[in-house]
């Protein structure tokens, strides 16, 4: 979610300009949907969350603080909308949801220990499947921290703001989440978890 100056857009939104709202949706719908999908692991859930995000923006734009970054606000709304959707969804439906992150959404994971092998492209597909499986097993907070750090490439402070937790908590979620992902990846080549270079 870009860092461009959107103060004029915010002013128009607060004034009730519907064209400004359409512009906001057009500018951010892909990013919001992608994050919602990475957090929920399901296309239908991501669509529901995305719709909820923009409804919340429309209803609460007056609470947007002057000087704040619109992108940061949208990250936080998307995380909260994803959490609320998760809570509302029946346990059975959550368990049945398919977790399938896009293959092009694993930025640094292809730099694992075997990335220089000739069969890299085939490994990348298997690697993504294992990432998906690992992320399906981590806690909601660990998944949020992992996605915001390694998919959205946010810094720790921005992640803490989006998740409404301390930076220390973010570090803890990341540590536990990455450890679980490493453990899953290790089985791919019979490596010990410590041998898989991730960060």
Protein Blocks (a to p, Z undefined) as FASTA:
>chain_A
ZZbdfklmmmmmmnopaklmmmmmmmmmmmmmmmmmmmnopaklmmmmmmmmmmmmmmmm
mmpcghiafklmmmmmmmmmmmmmmmmpcfklmmmpccdddfklmmklmmmmklmpfklm
mmmmmmmmmmmmmmmmmcfklmmmmmmmmmnopafklmmmmnopafklmmmmmmmmmmmm
mmmmmmmnopafklpcfZZ
